[in-house]
Amino acid sequence: MNIDYRTDAAISVADFRDLLQRSTLAERRPIHDRECLAGMLTNSNLIVSAWQADTLVGIARSLTDFHYACYLSDLAVDAAWQGRGIGRELQRRTLAQLGPECSLILVAAPAANGYYAHLGYENHPRCWVLAPGRPLGSA
């Protein structure tokens, strides 16, 4: 297995969409909205990718200030490549880009919820989501 990990790779919308479809994330991502996918890539400020030759097989896409908090928005590995440590290495390389006081934060996909505890993550019960189109209520 020869995997090349990159932090400077330009990732096309087509490659990103294809990877999402080959992982478990396609059902929870707007894969039919090219503009949204392009915005997800363009506006991320930390992307670590895994390549087998010229095929994208994994991605860790994050939004971060590099000092206090890093939100790992997408961790996707091609289903055919899962179980080989690619996801763990993507996270390790993401952490290597962050300052020593920076927390790595993510929302686990339902199928991956049990994956993170053995890596050292702590479950945090206070995550809240305001869905698109829902107005912010008054308190």
C-alpha positions as CSV (number, residue, x, y, z in Angstrom):
1,M,0.0,0.0,0.0
2,N,1.6,3.2,-1.2
3,I,-0.4,6.2,0.1
4,D,0.8,9.7,-0.4
5,Y,-0.5,12.2,2.2
6,R,-0.6,15.9,1.2
7,T,-1.5,19.2,2.8
8,D,-1.1,21.2,-0.3
9,A,-3.0,19.3,-2.9
10,A,-5.5,21.0,-5.1
11,I,-8.7,18.9,-4.9
12,S,-11.3,19.1,-7.6
13,V,-15.0,19.1,-6.9
14,A,-15.3,15.9,-9.0
15,D,-12.6,14.1,-6.9
16,F,-14.2,15.3,-3.6
17,R,-17.7,14.2,-4.7
18,D,-16.4,10.8,-6.0
19,L,-14.6,10.2,-2.6
20,L,-17.8,11.1,-0.7
21,Q,-19.7,8.6,-2.7
22,R,-17.1,5.9,-2.1
23,S,-17.2,6.5,1.6
24,T,-20.1,6.6,4.0
25,L,-20.5,10.4,3.9
26,A,-22.4,10.9,0.6
27,E,-25.8,10.3,2.4
28,R,-25.1,13.3,4.6
29,R,-23.4,15.7,2.2
30,P,-24.8,17.8,-0.6
31,I,-23.2,15.7,-3.4
32,H,-25.6,17.0,-6.0
33,D,-24.8,20.7,-5.3
34,R,-21.6,21.4,-7.1
35,E,-21.5,25.0,-5.9
36,C,-21.8,23.9,-2.2
37,L,-19.1,21.3,-2.6
38,A,-16.8,23.9,-4.2
39,G,-17.4,26.2,-1.3
40,M,-16.7,23.5,1.2
41,L,-13.3,23.0,-0.4
42,T,-12.5,26.6,-1.1
43,N,-13.4,27.8,2.4
44,S,-11.7,25.1,4.4
45,N,-8.4,26.3,5.8
46,L,-6.9,22.9,6.5
47,I,-7.2,20.0,4.2
48,V,-5.1,16.8,4.5
49,S,-5.6,14.3,1.7
50,A,-4.6,10.8,1.0
51,W,-3.8,9.6,-2.5
52,Q,-3.1,6.3,-4.1
53,A,-1.3,7.3,-7.3
54,D,-3.7,10.0,-8.7
55,T,-6.8,8.7,-6.9
56,L,-8.1,10.5,-3.8
57,V,-8.8,7.8,-1.2
58,G,-9.1,9.9,1.9
59,I,-9.6,13.5,3.2
60,A,-9.7,15.3,6.5
61,R,-11.3,18.7,5.8
62,S,-11.2,21.2,8.7
63,L,-12.0,24.8,9.7
64,T,-9.6,26.1,12.3
65,D,-7.8,29.0,14.0
66,F,-4.9,26.6,14.5
67,H,-4.5,27.7,18.2
68,Y,-7.7,26.9,20.1
69,A,-10.2,24.9,18.1
70,C,-10.2,22.8,14.9
71,Y,-13.5,21.6,13.6
72,L,-12.9,18.4,11.6
73,S,-15.9,18.8,9.3
74,D,-15.2,15.8,7.0
75,L,-13.2,12.7,7.6
76,A,-13.8,10.4,4.6
77,V,-12.0,7.3,3.5
78,D,-12.9,5.2,0.5
79,A,-14.7,2.1,1.8
80,A,-12.3,-0.1,-0.2
81,W,-9.4,1.5,1.7
82,Q,-10.9,1.6,5.2
83,G,-9.3,-0.5,8.0
84,R,-5.8,0.3,6.8
85,G,-5.0,3.3,9.2
86,I,-5.7,6.0,6.6
87,G,-8.3,7.8,8.7
88,R,-6.0,7.7,11.8
89,E,-3.1,9.1,9.7
90,L,-5.2,11.9,8.3
91,Q,-6.1,12.9,11.8
92,R,-2.5,12.6,13.0
93,R,-1.4,14.8,10.2
94,T,-4.2,17.3,10.9
95,L,-3.1,17.5,14.5
96,A,0.5,18.0,13.4
97,Q,-0.6,21.3,11.8
98,L,-2.2,22.6,15.0
99,G,-0.8,24.4,18.0
100,P,-0.3,22.5,21.3
101,E,-3.4,23.9,22.9
102,C,-5.7,23.3,20.0
103,S,-8.6,20.9,20.4
104,L,-9.8,18.7,17.6
105,I,-13.6,18.7,17.4
106,L,-15.9,16.6,15.2
107,V,-19.4,15.3,14.9
108,A,-19.3,11.6,14.2
109,A,-21.3,10.0,11.5
110,P,-23.8,7.5,12.9
111,A,-21.9,4.5,11.4
112,A,-18.6,5.8,12.8
113,N,-19.7,6.8,16.3
114,G,-17.8,4.0,18.0
115,Y,-14.6,4.6,16.1
116,Y,-13.4,7.7,17.9
117,A,-13.3,6.6,21.6
118,H,-10.4,4.1,21.0
119,L,-8.4,7.0,19.4
120,G,-8.7,9.1,22.6
121,Y,-11.6,11.3,21.8
122,E,-14.1,12.1,24.6
123,N,-17.8,12.1,23.9
124,H,-19.3,15.6,24.4
125,P,-23.1,15.6,24.9
126,R,-23.6,19.4,24.4
127,C,-23.5,19.7,20.6
128,W,-26.3,21.7,19.1
129,V,-27.2,22.2,15.4
130,L,-29.4,24.8,13.8
131,A,-30.6,23.3,10.6
132,P,-30.5,25.2,7.3
133,G,-33.6,27.4,6.9
134,R,-34.6,27.3,10.5
135,P,-34.9,30.8,12.1
136,L,-33.0,31.7,15.2
137,G,-35.7,31.9,17.9
138,S,-35.9,34.5,20.7
139,A,-35.0,33.6,24.2
